[in-house]
Amino acid sequence: MNASLQCGYFCICIIAGLGVSSCAHPEGHKDLLAFLQDGTTTKNDVETRIGPASVWGGGGIWTYRVGEATEGFFLSEKKSGWLDANYSLVLEFSRNDVLRRHALVNVETPP
């Protein structure tokens, strides 16, 4: 096999590998959301543990897109839309910034 043909095969393999790896889900963590305790967890606790949220209702409702892998849950990137998100984590905070209640809502993606 000549050198230019080998180089062509190599480039195709690299491009295919990048395409496959970009479709991979992040590693999940079974205890990602275990720290959430209604009446105890604060906004600061949440932001420190899992980062900034989408904020609604004047700051009283926070949401996150959450995916699920074999190992557990992972936070889905907003730029990926809902493609890798199976759930919406909805957090409702009281006026003193303490978690009032939370829910992990199953989100069905269109076919």
PyMOL commands that set and color helices and strands:
alter all, ss='L'
color gray80, all
select helices_A, chain A and resi 3-22+43-50+57-59+78-80
alter helices_A, ss='H'
color red, helices_A
select strands_A, chain A and resi 54-56+61-69+72-75+87-93+99-106
alter strands_A, ss='S'
color yellow, strands_A
deselect
rebuild
show_as cartoon
